């Protein structure tokens, strides 16, 4: 599994075909702002799960969201996310996250 954080924003990372990518980003849903997938190639990647984790105390504390993708096809692809209030539309976007992924065939043993 490849673990990715906001520090990799704008980078292109290698991923082996069939490998899972875990993208973890900070968010504070109590402000109304949430990370959302803006675009990705569903032929190259499969979104497996989206999981938000927030502490129970104190109220209003920031948490994180995790997106798990599995690679399905070799080649270059990208994931685009936006941090926004969905009910306010694209004018509310305050951050964007882009990750390039170079999906490579598994290495041959021997």
Secondary structure as UniProt FT lines:
FT   STRAND          2..4
FT   HELIX           6..8
FT   TURN            9..10
FT   STRAND          12..16
FT   TURN            17..18
FT   STRAND          20..27
FT   HELIX           29..31
FT   STRAND          34..40
FT   TURN            42..44
FT   STRAND          45..53
FT   TURN            59..60
FT   STRAND          63..71
FT   STRAND          75..84
FT   HELIX           86..88
FT   HELIX           90..92
FT   STRAND          95..104
//
